[in-house]
Amino acid sequence: MPIFDAKLPRGLDFTHLNSPTRQKYLIETMGGGVALLDYNNDGLLDIFLVNSGRLTDPMRGPELFDRSASQYWNRLYRQNPDGSFTDVTKAAGLANAGDGNYGMGVAVGDYDNDGYPDLYVTNYGRNTLYHNNGDGTFTDVTTKAGVAAGGWSCSAGFFDYDNDGHLDLFVTRYMEWDTQHSKICGGEWQTYCPPAEFPSTTNILYRNRGDGTFEDASLRSGIGSIKGRSLGVSFADYDDDGFTDIFVANDGMRQFLFHNNGNGTFRECGLEAGASLTADGKPLSGMGTVFQDYDNDGRPDILVTVLPREVYALFHNDGGGLFSYRSLESGLGLLSAASSGWGVGLEDFDNDGWKDLFVAQSHVLDNVEGIDPMLRYKQPPLLALNHKGRFERADPGTETPIAGRGAAFGDLNNDGWMDAVVTSLGGKPLVFFNHGGSGHWLSVALRGTQSNRDGIGARVRVNGQTRFVTTAGSYISASDKRLHFGLGPAETAKVEIRWPSGARQVLDEVKANQFLEVREPEKS
Amino acid sequence: MIGAALAIWLAFQGPPSEAPQHLHAGIEADKRGQLDLAVSEFQKATQLDPTLAAAFLDLGQIYIEQRAYASAVPPLKRALALSPNIEGGHQLLGYALLAQGYAVEAIPHLEKAKVEDALGIALLEAGRLPEAVATLQKALAKHPDDPDLLYYYGRASGLVSKQVFDELEARFPDSARAHQMMAQDYAVLRDLPNAEKEFLEALRLRSQTADLHLELGELYARAQQWDKAEEQFRLETELQPGSPEAAYRLGEALVQLGKFHDARLELVRSDQLRQDMPETLYLLGKAASLDGDDALAEKSWIHVLKLEKDTSLAAQAHFGLAGLYRKQGKSAEASREMESFHRLQKPAGQTQDSQN
């Protein structure tokens, strides 16, 4: 019996357009972000989908991606009480969004603590911050906020690195590239070039000043002192020092682990921490990433999706600031050695108390089957259930192969069972509705008072399971901010919270099967 | 009458005295690298004395130096006609003919000259493959570092192999070996379904054939189907318990599947069957490390480093040791190993980042 029913709900009529050309511009194969957020606070998750745009073949300078035609717009779909969706893009003021830029991904966070989630859309070109006005509309505040970035941005995420109660913003950038300096690789196969063909570049850290503007803290913090080819980003406090750390998935090189020094600076320590290369010292084609505790030892682990023949990398947090490569013993050698992974989530889909793995899959190269008949371009998503730390393949509800890219996770129909939304490059998204089962569950939403309003960065423990509050992770996507815990047969739960402010809170005998909102204790 | 007779006599007597002079002048011109002048002198010598075999030979040789092989053939043939055992004649004519693609015609001359390298190539070009392989093998024994010879030897061997396999397919199309051969061909093309089908058919016909399970396992390993690979490698180890290769491959599959303890046993066995194999020792270290046996991991990787110094496998062993020492709290040792690891990394930027 499959866990999911994969379908396209009524009203969700989005088609991603990437406009592939004979020039094999690398941007064509990288887009397709998705976000699950409740933009109107009606208690139902809505879906925001990032479109890419129109390319000419070849592109001529200056690069301008005309997205005035409605089929190239990003789209916001409001969920209706009956589970259908309504396209509210125009009404929300998001029509024509991204014009002039080629769309990639999205981050979600309430950067001004007004109780409404804001959107940050990444592009090849200029990124856009949309302030949620709280009345169903958004306003482009990029210029005022100072977060346009530039270059080629991919995944981004909101987090509070200095615990000042205001969400900061991390933006990954892939490489120094433009259409005028593009290349075609693969000889007679004429395909996309590997990342090493183009210069690396820096990521960006924006510090939230708390007045609606951001400061580029990349250099001061040390984030900008190292160049990568970054596609994915995830956050967690891996060494339990109370400050959120950053993991960055890099393509074709070593991965970055930025330790938060707690004084506004970071130190990249991936190699010495053992979270940078495979057990053989080999680099990874890192794309998506998730930073959560998969084996219920209380410490956040790192999972990175990669290309075939590399195996999705699982860096187990051993404590003491050290990680060990556990891909093979966790079962990922069998599950992923022939797959290419992008969006990724560790969520408890069967409510048994162990976080399961879901990966949106597809090769980068649309003609890979001609180059290597043993590989496939389109692939069905991977669902692997977690059996006490070892993953085993399960039926995701569809064997239909897609060009999977973004993936976001949340309980769309508020039935206590986690769902997933996956984007398909140049195609329609798929929604994976969880059939449910018998296990109990608890959904926890945080309401910060001293900390940022959504408690992003808090560590929450429920009956021995640990989650770090984040909407970031996966690949160019943003997930529901609510924390989902499967409780198995337990009908009550003990909830322990460490807020970013340092405040600690314990709730005993919390009844299962409810959406719990926990308010941070006020300063005494 | 007398005058006419004198003229006839002079005509008869004169040239023989001048032909050697032109021959000598040609040789001198050749020494100075004046090839066109040498040709002219040798031509005069042959015109003045059409029986002067040495002049024809030298003329042919100069043409060969000028890569004018077609021009070289007539004077060389003439030289050999005048003096069938003239030194270098058969060799030069054989070269000239072979260079123009007349391999069959070149062969008797090269045989007489006993020039094994050119003869081997001529035999190969003439399609006399077994003789070509044997001749080129002899030539290679004398000149083991000649890349051209290595190329032609490889090509001849490959063609012999193909010829034999074609015969196998034609005469015994339903044999296990024919299916094995077809499976190998499909495997080269990365055609997994057909290669798998042919291997399975070969196994159905003759399940006890050595290496069949190994080859099928390798096919599955290339396709990253490690569970199927494990099954085939295990069958091969049962069939050939003395095969270090089968034990190594089974160990590798078990590592991929996270069965580290079983992998260790197979890799230890492989190491015992064929000692000092760096790949086996490295993988044994990895399996031991992942299985929690740090002592065996350290011992295996140090052994790798005794065998390999500057290879990628050595880099991997240093990286493994660094992780091991870091876990044990031996920071200095870990740093030392990481330094060695970095030193051996390729500068292609694959693992290096760029500092601003």
Chai-1 contact restraints between the chains, C-beta under 6 A:
chainA,res_idxA,chainB,res_idxB,connection_type,confidence,min_distance_angstrom,max_distance_angstrom,comment,restraint_id
A,A196,B,G349,contact,1.0,0.0,6.0,A-B,restraint_1
A,S200,B,S354,contact,1.0,0.0,6.0,A-B,restraint_2
A,S225,B,N356,contact,1.0,0.0,6.0,A-B,restraint_3
A,I226,B,D353,contact,1.0,0.0,6.0,A-B,restraint_4
A,K227,B,D353,contact,1.0,0.0,6.0,A-B,restraint_5
A,K227,B,S354,contact,1.0,0.0,6.0,A-B,restraint_6
A,G228,B,D353,contact,1.0,0.0,6.0,A-B,restraint_7
A,R254,B,T351,contact,1.0,0.0,6.0,A-B,restraint_8
A,G274,B,G323,contact,1.0,0.0,6.0,A-B,restraint_9
A,D280,B,Q316,contact,1.0,0.0,6.0,A-B,restraint_10
A,G281,B,Q316,contact,1.0,0.0,6.0,A-B,restraint_11
A,G281,B,F319,contact,1.0,0.0,6.0,A-B,restraint_12
A,P283,B,Q350,contact,1.0,0.0,6.0,A-B,restraint_13
A,P283,B,T351,contact,1.0,0.0,6.0,A-B,restraint_14
A,L328,B,G258,contact,1.0,0.0,6.0,A-B,restraint_15
A,E329,B,G258,contact,1.0,0.0,6.0,A-B,restraint_16
A,G333,B,Q256,contact,1.0,0.0,6.0,A-B,restraint_17
A,G333,B,L257,contact,1.0,0.0,6.0,A-B,restraint_18
A,L334,B,W226,contact,1.0,0.0,6.0,A-B,restraint_19
A,L334,B,D227,contact,1.0,0.0,6.0,A-B,restraint_20
A,L334,B,L257,contact,1.0,0.0,6.0,A-B,restraint_21
A,A337,B,Q224,contact,1.0,0.0,6.0,A-B,restraint_22
A,A338,B,Q224,contact,1.0,0.0,6.0,A-B,restraint_23
A,D372,B,R190,contact,1.0,0.0,6.0,A-B,restraint_24
A,P373,B,R190,contact,1.0,0.0,6.0,A-B,restraint_25
A,P373,B,D191,contact,1.0,0.0,6.0,A-B,restraint_26
A,M374,B,R190,contact,1.0,0.0,6.0,A-B,restraint_27
A,M374,B,L192,contact,1.0,0.0,6.0,A-B,restraint_28
A,M374,B,A223,contact,1.0,0.0,6.0,A-B,restraint_29
